[in-house]
Amino acid sequence: MHKITNPTSRVRRIAKAYLIIKQMLIEKGFAPEIDWQYSVSLYNLDESTLLRESAWVILSGGFRETIVRRRFPQISTAFLDWKSASSIVQNAAKCKNRALRHFNHTGKIDAILSVASRINQDGFYNIVREIVEDGIRFLQQFCFIGPVTSYHLAKNIGVPLAKPDRHLSRLSDNLGYNDVQQLCVDIAKATDEPIAVVDLVLWRYSTLNQRNIIRFSKLIGREHDFMGSCIAI
């Protein structure tokens, strides 16, 4: 387990609670998800990953993660397993028709095709350069990638950011933070964890039970019985 290095008392308590829930998630079988987030790096990004993660975030907006996760393998097959932007563009009509059989939202399927078209037109390495230089502002040029989902996509391709979705926003509010980024940065600095991993751990824990957000905030000052008092997730 990581050592807590931040001297601030409240941040130290939050960081300890974070490490405990991270261990709980690992024991519940979420280690592969956490390991995946550790492995993500913008500097190791390839075209297939950018296509896949863009599609995931586009489809996830407004839908439960469980729904998207259940349908995503079929959607990936419809889009040629994200082999390349050029192959998707060349087979756009077939990709669209097949994808709509599994996810009947024309706007989102067209948005995925538009990402492939942009990558094919501008070139993958030019797109990566734009992301490095302009970050989420560039990502928001993609259809269905907005002020919140741009952070989601950025995190999923290796940009060191947290996504200010409703779960993390509520948790940060309960902990007295005005900003999700600052909460995750404080924990990251205290534990030497990547910001995106902190985001993932807090988000996954929060999604497993609606009461987890409140319990996390209440238990910050009760480190001695944190393990026994946390809900079964």
N, C-alpha and C positions, 0 to 999 in steps of 0.2 A: 504494500500500500504506500502511496506517495506520502511524503512528509509535508506538514503544514509549515510554510515559511513566512507567511504574512503575519506581522506582529499585531495587527489590529484585532482586538478581542472579538468583536462581532463578526468580522470577516472570517476569523479563525473558526468560530462556531459554525458558521454557514458552510465553510469548506469541509469541516469534519462531517457534518451531516451529508454533504454531497458525496464524500468518499464512502460513507455507509450505504447510501441508497445505490451507488454505483455497484458495490459489492453484492447487494441484494439483487440487482438486475442481472448480474453475471450468474448468480446462483439460480435464478429463474430461467436461464437459457438465452439471455440477450447478449451474450459475449460476442457472437459473430457480428451483430449489428454494431456494437461498440468498436470491435476490431476493424470493421470496414471504415468507420469514420476516422480512426487513427491513420489508416492507409491513404486517405484521400489527400491529394496535393495538387494544387493548380499547376505546378511545374512538371507533374507526371500525367497531366490531362491528355487524353487522346480523343479523337473525333467521335468514336463510338460512345464513349462515356458522356461527352457533352450532349450528344443526341438523346441518349437514354435519360439522363438526369433532367434535361429540359422537358422531355415528354412527361416524366414522373411529376414534376412540379406543376406543369400545365394541367394535367389531369387531376391533381390533388386539390386544386383550388375549389372550395365549396363542397368537396366530397370527403367522406370518411376514409381514413388511410386504409382500413380493412377492405373496403370496396375496391379501391385502386389496386391494392396489393393482390387481391384475388384475380383481377382481370388483366393485370399487367403482363403476365407471360404470353397470353394470346395476342395482346396488343403489340408486344415486342416481335412476335412471329409475323404479324401483319406488316410491320415496318422492317422486315428483313433482318431482324435481330440487330438493328442499328449498325449494320455493316459499314455503311458510308452514306454521307449526304447525297452523293451523286447517284447511288443506286436507288435511294428513296425517290429522288426527283425524277429519275428515268421511269420509275414505276409508280408514280404518284396516284394515278386513278385506282390501280389495283390495291395499293396500300390503304388508301382511304376507304374503299368499299369493304375490305376485310376488317379494318379497324372498327368501322361503324357497327359491325355485327356484334362486337363485344363491348363497345362503349358508344352509345348512341347520342353523341353530342358533336354535331357537325362543326361548331365553332372551335372546340378544343382540338379536334382531329385536324382541321385546317390550320390551326396554330402550330401544331407539330410539323406539318408539311412546310409551313412558312419558315420555321427555324432551319429545317434541312435545306430549303432553297437559299436562305441567307448564307449559310455555311458554304454551300456549293458555289454560290456567286462570289463571295468575298475571299474564300479560302480559309481553311481551319486555322492556320497560324496567324493570319491577320485578325481573326476573331479573338483568338487568345490574347494577342497584343492589345486589342481594344479592352478586353476584360481587365488585364493587368493595369492598363493606364486609367480606365474610367470606371471600373468596378460595377456597382449595382446600377449606376446611371446608364451604362451601356446595356446591361441585361434587361432593363425596363423597356428597351426598344422592341423586344420580342412580344408578340401577341400573348395575352393572358398572363404576362409576367408584370406584376404591379409593385407598389411600394413595399408590401410585406413579402410577397412570393419571390421578389428579386433577391432578398436575403436568404430565403430557403434555397434557391438555386445556387447562389454564391457559395453557401456553406457546403452544398453537396458536390461542388466541383473543386473545393479546396481553398476558397478565400476564407481567411480567419475572422469570421463574423458569426454572430448568433442571429437567429430569426425571431423577430418580435411578434410571434403569433399569439393567439388568445391564451394559450396555456402558460407560456413563459411570461407574458405581460401580467397575467393575474398573479403568478408566483412572485414576480419582482415587486409588484404593488404590495403584496402581503408582507414582504420582507423590508419594506420601506425604501425601495429603489424607484426612481423615476424613469429608469432606462434599463431595458433588458441587456443591452450591450455591457453596461457597467457592471451589472450583477455577474455576468459570465466572465468578464475580464478580471474582476476581483477574485473569483474562485480559481480561474486559470492561473493567475499570478501566485496565489497561495498554495496551489497544489502542483504547479508545473505541468498542468494538463493543457492540451490544445483547446482553444475557445470553442471550436466546433464540437468537440467531444463533450465538453461541459454542457453545451446546448442540448446535445442529443440525450445525455443522461437525465437532465432535468425534464426535458420534454417527454421522454418515454415514461419516466416515473409518473409524471402528471397525467398522462393519458390513460393509465391503467385503472385509475379510480378517481372519481371527481373529488373525493375528500382528501386525496394525497397532497394537493396544493396547500390546503389549510393545515393539515397535520405537519407538513414539513416546516411551515413557518412557526407553528406552536412549539415544536420540539427543539428548535435551535438552542434554547437555553437549558435543555434537559439532556445533556450528552450521556449521563450515566445510565439512563433507561431508554435511550433512543431505540435500540435494537428491539427491546421487548414491547415498546409502545407503538412502533410503526405498524401500519395495517398490513395484512397479508396481501401481497400483490400477485 
